[in-house]
Amino acid sequence: LGDERLVESVVEALHAATDPAVPNVALIVTDEPPRSREAAIESMAKAVQASRARCYAIMPGGDASQPGVCADAVTAIIEGSGGVVFPMPRPLSLSRADM
């Protein structure tokens, strides 16, 4: 369960964003660290380059406290587009006294 397809989804979405007359921005938000095969990562890199979109992401793995299997590769692709990766905020824990 929970097969997260972040990389494949980005590739699919960016294929639609190839009109050179339109500046494209992609915002990627996921609560799972990216996990994918090397071939999928290469496909994502090619899709980002072909779309010329500036990509931004909010995801786990954006910092050392939440490592992801391929988070470094995804981060490099996003930063290579001129965008930034932001770490997923940790949930706030509320005590009963706060409610």
Secondary structure, DSSP 8 states (H G I E B T S, - for coil): -----HHHHHHHHHHT---TTS--EEEEE-SS-----HHHHHHHHHHHHHHT-EEEEEETTSSTTS--SSHHHHHHHHHHTT--EEE--------GGG-
